[in-house]
Amino acid sequence: MHPRLQPILDSFQGKPEELIAILQRVQEAFGYLPAEALVDVSRFTGVPDSSVYGVATFYAQFRFTPIGKRHILVCRGTSCHVRGAARILETIEKPLGIQEGQTTPDLEYSLETVACIGACGLSPCVMINEKVEANVTPSKVRGLLRKANGHDGEP
């Protein structure tokens, strides 16, 4: 068992009804749900492995791969969609060499889409590490990636 997992499990009683809360705490500690942790959670709660995995895959809040240092969310809500979110997503994917839902092998960047980030008046929007970037255009993407990287070099 991973050393960071034991204190999490120690704060619960191991009841099946604690499963979602346990998974939330595991993801908070690791940034994602490692497969080994799911097995340990299964043993701890007495919930079969397949059911733990089923719960974790049912809820969109859970992820199975680590997110990058620079977590990029592209809004695909109605306003952002109408104003070119698909082109912005493609423009981000190209220099990073990843597609939506992936993380770069060096764990520097992860890229996801979300239904709405709640900034429709500023659409299209991208969120980088919880900071909203407004009125994004494909031509602004490279600058946003350089800014996210903390310098003016290539992403």
N, C-alpha and C positions, 0 to 999 in steps of 0.2 A: 504494500500500500504506500502511495506517495505521502511523504511527510506533511504536505499541506492539506491532505484530505482528512487525516485523523482528527484534528481539532474541529473541523466542520461536523463530522459525524458525531463527535462527542457532545455537540450542542443540541443533538436531537435524541429522541427515544427509540428510533428505528421502526416507527409505525408506518405502515403503507400509506396512510393519509398525509404523511410528511414529505412524500416523494417530490412534489413540485418545488417545495421550499428548499429541499436539500439540493436538487438540481440547480436551482437559482444560485445558491451559495457556492456550489462547486464552480459554476461558470464565472461567478464574480471573482473567485480566487485564481482560476486558471485562464480566464478570458475565453474559454470554450469548454466543451464537455469531452475530455479525453476518454477513449474507449475503455481504458483500464479503470477509470473512475466509475464508469457506468456499471461495470461488473462488481466493483466494491460496494456501490450504492445498492445494487440488487441484493447482494449477500446481507447487507446491513438491514435493509427493510423487509427482506423476505419476499420481495416482488420479483417474479421471474425476469431474467435478462431481457427477453423479448418484449415484455410489458414496459420495462424501464425505457428501452429504446423506442417503443411505440409512443409513449408519453412525450419523450424528448423530441421526436420527429413531428408530433402533432402540433406542438406550439412553436410559432415562428420566432419566439424570443430566444430559443436555444440554437447554438451553433456547434458544429463538430470539427471545425478547423480553427486554428488561431487567427485572430485578426492582426493586420499589419499595424506598425507604429503609426501609420497615416491611414486612418479608416475613412474612406470616401463613400458617401451615400449620395446617389443621384435620385432626385425626386421624380417620380413618374405620375404624380397626381394630374388631374385634368388640366389645370392651368399650365403646369410645366410641360406636360405632354404636347399640348397645342402649340407651345412656344419652342419646341425643338429638343426636348429631353432625350429622345432617341439618338439624335446626332451628337449631343454632348456626351452621352454614354459611349458611343463609338469612338469619339475623339479622345476620351480618357483611356479606353481599352488599348488603343494602338500603341502609345509610347510605353505603357506599363507592361504590355505583353500578356495581359490577363483579361478574362471576361468577367462579367457580372457574377458575383458569388464566389470569386476566387481571391487568393492571396498570392503575392509574388513569392517565389521560393526563398528570398532573403528576408521575408516577413516585414518588409518595409511598407508595402501598400496592400490594402484589401479594398475591394470594390463591391458595393451592393446597391440595389435599388430599393426604394421604399415607396409605399403608396402615397404618402403625403408627409411633408415635414412642417406644414402649417405656416408657410410663408408665401401664400399664393399671390399676394400683391407684389412680390419681388421676383416672380418666376421669369425664367426657369432658375431653379436653385440647386446647389450642390452643398452638401455639408461635409466638411473635412475636420475630423476630430471635434465634433460638436460645434463647430463654428460655421454659420451659414454664409455662403457666398451667393450673392444675389445677381440677377440679370446676367447669368452666365451665357456666353456664346462659345461656339467652337474655337474661335480665335483667342479667347481668354483662357482656355484650358491649360496650355503650356505654362503660362504665367502663374496660374493657380497651383500647378504641380511644383514649380520652382519655389513658390512661396511656402507651400506645405513642407518642402524639403529643407527650408531654412536658408537657401542660397539661390544664386542665379544660375547654377549649373544644370545639367540635364537631370531629369527625374530618375 
